[in-house]
């Protein structure tokens, strides 16, 4: 069976910068992944106590080997907010990002058969989890990526996402404008957030979607998320792909996928 994109889907992605496919993974498959993620979180938080800790503004980070942990704020600071990368931490997580239900569409988006890992992360988005401001991925990656245009992202929803649970959102069509001006507010992270004057909020799209859905989005599209005001978690794994034989972002190791693995 092929999971390749239809002509209409390719046109939609090219025009809007994103593509949503629902009901790709079953509820039981998602539940199994979440169980693995719980074990991974516990083990790496314990192991990373020997890592290098630092703060960026009000956010606490730990670098542990090739992994970066971002901790949730107190009183949840024994738990993760973000973990990157994750593919090497459990066989099940590698198999998830190496699944043809994801790889076939990504092959169409990149325009080549062979794929490799650029990066991947888990956003844990616990109850009360903060919003994340409007930004593009390209400014994070521009100095490391071989081909900035060939880094499509895939968000795998691991919980049902409703209006109150921290929706992912994009500015439709913004990927066609290239790298946009950054904020200049004097903050440590000003260069990584898009300047408000460059954002057309009339084009904002928020995604309520069921667990098991896939959202493909361009590395140049302006995106962010809302605060999780629900009592439930909103976990997601975001995997970013590139052509085969390219080094990955953090470890610089080449991790080929699919038939090129």
Number of C-alpha atoms within 10 A of each C-alpha: 5 8 14 18 17 11 8 9 16 17 13 14 19 17 14 19 24 24 18 15 13 14 13 16 18 11 15 10 13 19 15 11 16 17 10 16 21 10 11 16 20 13 12 16 19 10 11 17 12 11 16 12 15 12 10 10 9 7 12 16 21 20 17 17 11 13 20 21 24 22 19 21 16 8 7 11 12 14 18 22 23 21 23 20 24 23 20 12 16 14 11 15 18 15 13 19 24 21 12 18 17 21 22 16 20 27 20 15 20 17 11 13 16 18 24 23 27 28 22 22 20 22 20 21 23 23 17 15 20 17 16 15 14 19 26 25 19 21 18 14 16 13 9 13 18 14 12 17 15 19 27 22 23 27 23 27 25 26 21 17 23 16 16 16 26 30 21 22 18 26 23 21 21 24 23 14 11 13 19 21 15 19 18 13 10 8 10 10 13 13 17 18 23 22 17 13 11 14 17 13 12 8 12 15 14 17 16 17 21 19 24 23 22 26 19 23 25 28 25 24 26 30 26 19 19 18 19 23 17 16 11 17 21 24 24 25 25 22 26 25 25 29 24 21 17 20 21 22 18 15 13 12 13 16 19 22 24 17 10 13 13
